[in-house]
């Protein structure tokens, strides 16, 4: 029997182009190959093989992240923007005095209970 997978959420649907890869992933692979294959071919014999290998790995990493990485429904560039802003830009911290807010909330609740008790005493509302 033929089965078709239907995602529960429409946002979960990912269009696939070739071999289960999206256009973004194919572009990332193509960009990495376009940069690293010539580097590997022309660098072989001129650069130490360990250094060349690490150079290729470090160059491919951003392409792989851009094409394949998602974190909490954020694409790579959105994640990097949030990561850099959180870690390297000054954070704005808002001070909130919770004790004062707690006491004012309790005071408002006590006042409302007093008003309710006064209305019961005056006969405006019946006691349950």
Secondary structure in CASP SS format (residue, H / E / C, confidence):
PFRMAT SS
TARGET T0000
AUTHOR 0000-0000-0000
METHOD secondary structure of the structure
MODEL  1
X C 1.00
X C 1.00
X C 1.00
X C 1.00
X C 1.00
X C 1.00
X C 1.00
X C 1.00
X C 1.00
X H 1.00
X H 1.00
X H 1.00
X C 1.00
X C 1.00
X C 1.00
X C 1.00
X C 1.00
X E 1.00
X C 1.00
X C 1.00
X E 1.00
X C 1.00
X H 1.00
X H 1.00
X H 1.00
X H 1.00
X H 1.00
X H 1.00
X H 1.00
X H 1.00
X H 1.00
X H 1.00
X H 1.00
X H 1.00
X H 1.00
X H 1.00
X H 1.00
X H 1.00
X H 1.00
X H 1.00
X H 1.00
X H 1.00
X H 1.00
X E 1.00
X C 1.00
X C 1.00
X E 1.00
X C 1.00
X H 1.00
X H 1.00
X H 1.00
X H 1.00
X H 1.00
X H 1.00
X H 1.00
X H 1.00
X H 1.00
X H 1.00
X H 1.00
X H 1.00
X H 1.00
X H 1.00
X H 1.00
X H 1.00
X H 1.00
X H 1.00
X H 1.00
X H 1.00
X C 1.00
X E 1.00
X E 1.00
X C 1.00
X C 1.00
X E 1.00
X E 1.00
X H 1.00
X H 1.00
X H 1.00
X H 1.00
X H 1.00
X H 1.00
X H 1.00
X H 1.00
X H 1.00
X H 1.00
X H 1.00
X H 1.00
X H 1.00
X C 1.00
X C 1.00
X C 1.00
X C 1.00
X C 1.00
X C 1.00
X C 1.00
X C 1.00
X C 1.00
X H 1.00
X H 1.00
X H 1.00
X H 1.00
X H 1.00
X H 1.00
X H 1.00
X H 1.00
X H 1.00
X H 1.00
X H 1.00
X H 1.00
X H 1.00
X H 1.00
X H 1.00
X H 1.00
X H 1.00
X H 1.00
X H 1.00
X H 1.00
X H 1.00
X H 1.00
X H 1.00
X H 1.00
X H 1.00
X C 1.00
X C 1.00
X C 1.00
X C 1.00
X C 1.00
X C 1.00
END
